[in-house]
């Protein structure tokens, strides 16, 4: 919880011993959302509040929690196999050597969806691709330049071309399906003509030359590469030269934490609660490596933290959206789609549209009655 932990008054087990009571010093919807952790782990031997827990004898195995509060899972044990590549993993899936793939990968979707023995479940992850700005960098200091960069990007086209349609265009830092955000959420307008005019007015370059130049750090990955190239192409149409520099994830983290960058393509956890973007974009957030956000975003996120009622929370969420439009710390590009693949020998309950099928794993049952999963 980072700095939000100071708002907790006490944590104690109830008299019955099967529940934990958490008391806050003040009312805040954000503090309630900070309790979203999926499981509380018990010290020592395996155990916790989730339907499965890691076995003490192996880091590649999980076993059912017989005391799970919604009832013990039908599957008693899960074995986890690691693969060096997605291709080799889905090849074994097609050969029925594994029962489930945690992440199918975009390149394998078409192949697996054509199989009569495999069910593929798609969902939108709570992560989104972002080009984060270092607003202290000279070229990106003016808010109007960062607003114009946002107006230059056709996010729907980016999803189609760079993600092959496997994603959803972003509207900003907040999860659009959150109750406090609503359908009428603010969003950056796609207006390349206005963006080009803003860049031209801010530049002293000669006609026919790029008006704005900056460097974007890009992780060494095929999907990141496609996104970066599409953004570069779109920006070039409005007179912006975005140079791409490929870096490792470690180099990227060091550059952002040390503010030694102009822009960086990252994937940020932004949902399902507003607690996640608060911790990512606030200067004191536990997910912020140290170089994300600015003073405007801090003020808006502080209002979110200090909201006392649901109505105040909605107003504060709108304020966050507005602050990120007026003084954008990033270009929010797209929410990512992922897919799980599950062998049809398992009976899997129907899942709400857009929800991760793993949320129902405790209810999965093999039709043969054999409750042991071979490999996962």
C-alpha positions as CSV (number, residue, x, y, z in Angstrom):
1,X,0.0,0.0,0.0
2,X,3.0,2.3,0.3
3,X,2.1,5.7,1.9
4,X,-1.6,4.7,2.1
5,X,-0.7,2.2,4.8
6,X,-0.5,5.1,7.3
7,X,-4.3,5.4,7.1
8,X,-4.8,2.0,8.7
9,X,-5.8,2.2,12.3
10,X,-5.5,-1.5,13.2
11,X,-5.5,-5.0,11.8
12,X,-6.8,-7.9,14.0
13,X,-8.4,-11.3,13.7
14,X,-12.0,-11.6,14.8
15,X,-13.0,-13.6,17.9
16,X,-14.0,-16.5,15.7
17,X,-10.5,-16.5,14.2
18,X,-11.7,-17.0,10.6
19,X,-11.9,-13.4,9.5
20,X,-9.6,-10.3,9.6
21,X,-10.9,-6.9,10.6
22,X,-9.2,-3.9,9.1
23,X,-10.0,-0.4,10.5
24,X,-9.1,2.9,8.8
25,X,-8.5,6.2,10.4
26,X,-10.8,7.9,7.8
27,X,-13.3,6.9,5.1
28,X,-11.9,6.7,1.6
29,X,-13.0,4.6,-1.4
30,X,-9.4,4.4,-2.5
31,X,-8.4,2.8,0.7
32,X,-11.1,0.2,0.3
33,X,-9.8,-0.5,-3.2
34,X,-6.3,-1.0,-1.8
35,X,-7.6,-4.2,-0.3
36,X,-8.0,-5.9,-3.7
37,X,-5.1,-8.3,-3.1
38,X,-6.3,-11.7,-4.3
39,X,-4.9,-13.7,-1.3
40,X,-3.3,-13.2,2.1
41,X,-0.5,-15.6,2.6
42,X,0.2,-17.4,5.8
43,X,3.8,-17.6,7.2
44,X,5.6,-20.8,7.2
45,X,4.0,-23.8,5.5
46,X,1.8,-23.4,2.4
47,X,-1.6,-21.9,3.0
48,X,-3.6,-18.7,2.5
49,X,-7.0,-17.4,1.5
50,X,-6.9,-18.3,-2.2
51,X,-8.3,-21.5,-3.8
52,X,-4.7,-22.8,-4.4
53,X,-1.3,-22.3,-2.8
54,X,2.2,-23.1,-3.8
55,X,3.6,-26.3,-2.4
56,X,6.6,-26.1,-0.1
57,X,8.5,-28.9,-1.9
58,X,8.5,-27.3,-5.3
59,X,8.3,-23.9,-7.0
60,X,6.5,-25.5,-9.9
61,X,3.5,-26.9,-8.2
62,X,0.2,-25.8,-6.6
63,X,-2.3,-27.7,-4.5
64,X,-5.9,-27.1,-3.6
65,X,-6.8,-25.2,-0.5
66,X,-9.3,-27.5,1.3
67,X,-10.4,-24.7,3.6
68,X,-11.2,-22.2,0.8
69,X,-14.2,-20.2,1.9
70,X,-16.2,-20.9,-1.3
71,X,-15.5,-24.6,-1.1
72,X,-12.5,-26.7,-2.1
73,X,-11.5,-26.8,-5.8
74,X,-12.3,-29.8,-7.9
75,X,-8.8,-29.9,-9.2
76,X,-6.5,-31.1,-6.4
77,X,-3.1,-30.3,-7.9
78,X,-1.6,-28.2,-10.6
79,X,1.8,-28.7,-12.2
80,X,3.4,-25.7,-13.8
81,X,5.7,-26.2,-16.8
82,X,7.9,-23.4,-18.1
83,X,8.7,-22.9,-21.8
84,X,11.4,-20.9,-23.5
85,X,9.1,-19.8,-26.3
86,X,5.3,-19.5,-26.9
87,X,5.7,-21.5,-30.0
88,X,7.0,-24.6,-28.2
89,X,4.3,-24.3,-25.6
90,X,1.4,-24.2,-28.0
91,X,3.0,-27.0,-30.0
92,X,2.8,-29.2,-26.9
93,X,-0.7,-28.0,-26.3
94,X,-1.7,-29.2,-29.8
95,X,-0.1,-32.6,-29.0
96,X,-2.2,-32.8,-25.8
97,X,0.9,-32.8,-23.6
98,X,-0.4,-29.9,-21.5
99,X,-3.9,-29.1,-20.4
100,X,-3.8,-25.3,-20.4
101,X,-1.6,-22.4,-21.7
102,X,-1.5,-19.4,-19.4
103,X,-0.7,-17.0,-22.3
104,X,-1.4,-18.2,-25.8
105,X,0.4,-15.3,-27.6
106,X,-1.0,-13.3,-30.5
107,X,0.9,-15.4,-33.1
108,X,-0.7,-18.7,-31.9
109,X,-4.3,-17.6,-31.6
110,X,-5.4,-18.5,-35.1
111,X,-3.7,-21.9,-34.9
112,X,-5.3,-22.9,-31.6
113,X,-8.7,-21.5,-32.3
114,X,-9.0,-24.0,-35.3
115,X,-8.4,-27.0,-33.0
116,X,-11.4,-29.1,-32.0
117,X,-9.8,-30.2,-28.8
118,X,-8.9,-26.7,-27.4
119,X,-11.1,-23.9,-26.2
120,X,-9.6,-20.4,-26.4
121,X,-10.8,-17.7,-23.9
122,X,-10.0,-14.0,-24.7
123,X,-10.1,-11.2,-22.2
124,X,-8.8,-7.6,-21.9
125,X,-6.0,-7.4,-19.4
126,X,-5.8,-4.6,-16.9
127,X,-2.5,-3.4,-18.4
128,X,-2.1,-0.8,-21.2
129,X,0.7,0.3,-23.5
130,X,1.9,3.8,-22.7
131,X,4.5,6.2,-24.0
132,X,5.6,7.9,-20.8
133,X,7.1,11.4,-21.0
134,X,9.9,12.9,-18.9
135,X,8.2,16.3,-18.7
136,X,11.5,17.7,-17.4
137,X,13.1,17.0,-20.8
138,X,13.5,20.3,-22.7
139,X,11.6,19.3,-25.8
140,X,8.7,17.9,-23.8
141,X,8.4,20.6,-21.1
142,X,5.5,22.6,-22.7
143,X,2.1,21.0,-21.9
144,X,0.9,22.1,-25.3
145,X,3.5,19.9,-27.0
146,X,2.5,16.8,-25.0
147,X,-1.2,17.6,-25.7
148,X,-0.4,17.8,-29.4
149,X,1.5,14.5,-29.3
150,X,-1.6,12.9,-27.8
151,X,-3.8,14.4,-30.5
152,X,-1.5,13.0,-33.2
153,X,-2.3,9.3,-32.5
154,X,-5.1,7.3,-34.0
155,X,-5.4,4.7,-31.3
156,X,-8.0,2.6,-33.1
157,X,-5.7,2.3,-36.2
158,X,-2.8,1.4,-33.9
159,X,-4.7,-1.4,-32.4
160,X,-5.6,-2.7,-35.8
161,X,-2.1,-2.5,-37.3
162,X,0.3,-3.0,-34.4
163,X,-1.8,-5.4,-32.3
164,X,-3.7,-7.1,-35.2
165,X,-6.9,-6.1,-33.6
166,X,-6.1,-7.8,-30.2
167,X,-6.7,-4.8,-28.0
168,X,-8.9,-1.8,-27.1
169,X,-8.0,1.8,-27.7
170,X,-7.2,3.6,-24.5
171,X,-9.0,6.7,-23.2
172,X,-6.6,7.6,-20.4
173,X,-5.1,6.4,-17.2
174,X,-8.2,4.9,-15.6
175,X,-9.9,1.5,-16.3
176,X,-12.9,2.5,-18.4
177,X,-15.2,-0.2,-16.8
178,X,-14.7,1.2,-13.2
179,X,-17.9,2.3,-11.6
180,X,-16.5,5.7,-10.7
181,X,-15.4,6.4,-14.3
182,X,-18.6,5.6,-16.3
183,X,-19.4,5.7,-19.9
184,X,-19.0,9.4,-20.3
185,X,-15.3,9.4,-19.6
186,X,-13.1,12.1,-21.1
187,X,-10.8,11.1,-23.9
188,X,-8.1,12.7,-26.0
189,X,-9.3,13.8,-29.4
190,X,-7.6,12.6,-32.6
191,X,-6.8,15.9,-34.4
192,X,-3.6,15.7,-36.5
193,X,-4.2,19.0,-38.2
194,X,-4.4,20.9,-34.9
195,X,-1.4,18.9,-33.7
196,X,0.7,19.8,-36.7
197,X,-0.2,23.5,-36.3
198,X,0.8,23.3,-32.6
199,X,4.2,21.8,-33.5
200,X,4.8,24.3,-36.2
201,X,4.1,27.2,-33.9
202,X,6.5,25.8,-31.3
203,X,9.3,25.2,-33.7
204,X,12.0,27.3,-35.3
205,X,12.9,24.6,-37.9
206,X,12.9,25.4,-41.6
207,X,10.0,24.3,-43.7
208,X,10.0,20.7,-44.8
209,X,12.1,19.5,-41.8
210,X,10.8,17.7,-38.6
211,X,9.5,20.3,-36.2
212,X,9.9,18.2,-33.0
213,X,12.5,15.6,-32.3
214,X,12.8,13.3,-29.3
215,X,14.0,9.8,-28.4
216,X,11.7,7.0,-27.2
217,X,13.2,4.0,-25.3
218,X,11.6,0.7,-26.5
219,X,12.0,-2.8,-24.8
220,X,13.5,-5.4,-27.0
221,X,10.3,-7.3,-27.9
222,X,8.4,-7.9,-31.2
223,X,5.0,-6.4,-30.0
224,X,6.7,-3.4,-28.4
225,X,8.6,-2.9,-31.7
226,X,5.4,-3.0,-33.8
227,X,3.7,-0.4,-31.5
228,X,6.7,1.9,-31.5
229,X,7.0,1.8,-35.3
230,X,3.3,2.6,-35.8
231,X,3.5,5.5,-33.3
232,X,6.6,6.7,-35.1
233,X,4.8,6.5,-38.5
234,X,1.8,8.5,-37.2
235,X,3.9,11.2,-35.6
236,X,6.0,11.6,-38.8
237,X,2.8,12.7,-40.6
238,X,2.5,15.7,-38.3
239,X,6.1,16.7,-38.5
240,X,7.5,14.8,-35.4
241,X,10.7,12.7,-35.5
242,X,10.5,10.1,-32.8
243,X,13.8,8.2,-32.7
244,X,13.6,4.7,-31.4
245,X,16.2,3.2,-29.0
246,X,16.0,-0.5,-28.1
247,X,16.8,-1.2,-24.5
248,X,16.5,-4.1,-22.0
249,X,13.9,-4.0,-19.3
250,X,16.6,-3.3,-16.7
251,X,18.0,-0.4,-18.8
252,X,14.5,0.9,-19.1
253,X,13.8,0.8,-15.4
254,X,17.1,2.6,-14.6
255,X,16.5,5.3,-17.2
256,X,13.0,6.0,-15.9
257,X,14.0,5.9,-12.2
258,X,16.9,8.2,-12.9
259,X,14.8,10.5,-15.2
260,X,17.5,9.9,-17.8
261,X,15.0,9.7,-20.8
262,X,12.8,11.7,-22.9
263,X,10.0,9.2,-23.6
264,X,9.6,5.4,-23.0
265,X,7.2,2.8,-24.2
266,X,6.0,0.8,-21.2
267,X,3.1,-1.5,-20.2
268,X,1.5,-0.2,-17.0
269,X,-1.0,-1.9,-14.7
270,X,-4.0,0.4,-14.7
271,X,-7.0,-1.6,-13.4
272,X,-9.4,-2.9,-12.3
273,X,-9.4,-0.3,-9.4
274,X,-8.3,3.3,-9.3
275,X,-5.7,2.2,-6.7
276,X,-3.5,0.9,-9.5
277,X,-3.1,4.1,-11.5
278,X,-2.7,6.0,-8.3
279,X,0.3,3.9,-7.3
280,X,1.8,4.0,-10.8
281,X,1.5,7.8,-11.5
282,X,1.7,9.4,-8.1
283,X,5.3,10.5,-7.3
284,X,5.0,8.6,-4.0
285,X,3.4,5.5,-5.6
286,X,4.8,2.1,-4.9
287,X,4.6,1.1,-8.6
288,X,6.2,4.3,-9.8
289,X,9.9,3.7,-10.6
290,X,10.5,7.4,-9.8
291,X,10.2,9.2,-13.1
292,X,6.5,9.0,-14.0
293,X,3.9,11.7,-13.6
294,X,4.1,15.4,-12.8
295,X,2.8,17.9,-10.3
296,X,-0.6,18.2,-12.0
297,X,-1.1,14.4,-11.9
298,X,0.0,14.4,-8.2
299,X,-2.6,17.0,-7.3
300,X,-5.4,15.2,-9.1
301,X,-4.5,11.8,-7.6
302,X,-4.3,13.3,-4.1
303,X,-7.9,14.5,-4.6
304,X,-8.8,10.9,-5.4
305,X,-7.1,9.7,-2.2
306,X,-8.9,12.3,-0.1
307,X,-12.4,11.6,-1.5
308,X,-14.7,10.6,1.4
309,X,-17.8,9.5,-0.4
310,X,-18.7,7.7,-3.6
311,X,-19.9,10.9,-5.2
312,X,-16.7,12.7,-4.2
313,X,-14.8,9.7,-5.8
314,X,-16.6,10.1,-9.1
315,X,-15.8,13.8,-9.2
316,X,-12.1,13.1,-8.3
317,X,-11.9,10.4,-11.0
318,X,-13.2,13.0,-13.5
319,X,-10.6,15.4,-12.2
320,X,-7.8,12.8,-12.8
321,X,-9.0,12.4,-16.4
322,X,-9.1,16.1,-17.0
323,X,-5.6,16.7,-15.4
324,X,-4.1,14.0,-17.6
325,X,-5.6,15.6,-20.6
326,X,-4.5,19.2,-19.7
327,X,-1.0,18.3,-18.6
328,X,-0.4,14.8,-20.0
329,X,2.4,12.8,-18.5
330,X,2.1,10.2,-21.3
331,X,0.3,9.0,-24.4
332,X,-2.1,6.2,-23.3
333,X,-2.3,3.9,-26.3
334,X,-4.2,0.6,-25.9
335,X,-5.4,-2.0,-23.4
336,X,-4.0,-5.4,-24.3
337,X,-5.9,-8.5,-25.1
338,X,-4.7,-11.9,-24.0
339,X,-6.0,-15.4,-24.3
340,X,-5.9,-18.6,-22.3
341,X,-6.2,-22.0,-23.9
342,X,-7.8,-24.9,-22.1
343,X,-8.2,-28.5,-23.1
344,X,-11.8,-29.4,-23.8
345,X,-11.5,-32.5,-21.6
346,X,-12.2,-30.1,-18.8
347,X,-15.7,-28.8,-18.1
348,X,-15.2,-25.0,-17.7
349,X,-18.2,-22.9,-16.5
350,X,-19.3,-20.1,-18.7
351,X,-17.4,-16.8,-18.1
352,X,-18.8,-13.3,-18.1
353,X,-17.7,-11.5,-21.3
354,X,-14.3,-10.0,-21.0
355,X,-13.5,-11.8,-17.7
356,X,-10.4,-14.0,-17.3
357,X,-11.4,-17.6,-17.4
358,X,-8.9,-18.3,-14.6
359,X,-11.3,-16.6,-12.2
360,X,-13.3,-19.9,-12.3
361,X,-10.5,-22.4,-12.1
362,X,-11.6,-23.8,-8.8
363,X,-14.8,-25.0,-10.6
364,X,-13.1,-26.7,-13.5
365,X,-13.8,-30.5,-13.8
366,X,-12.5,-33.1,-16.1
367,X,-15.4,-34.9,-17.7
368,X,-13.9,-38.3,-17.0
369,X,-14.0,-37.7,-13.3
370,X,-10.2,-37.7,-13.0
371,X,-9.5,-34.6,-10.9
372,X,-5.8,-34.5,-11.5
373,X,-4.5,-31.9,-14.0
374,X,-1.6,-33.4,-15.9
375,X,0.4,-30.2,-16.6
376,X,-0.4,-26.5,-16.6
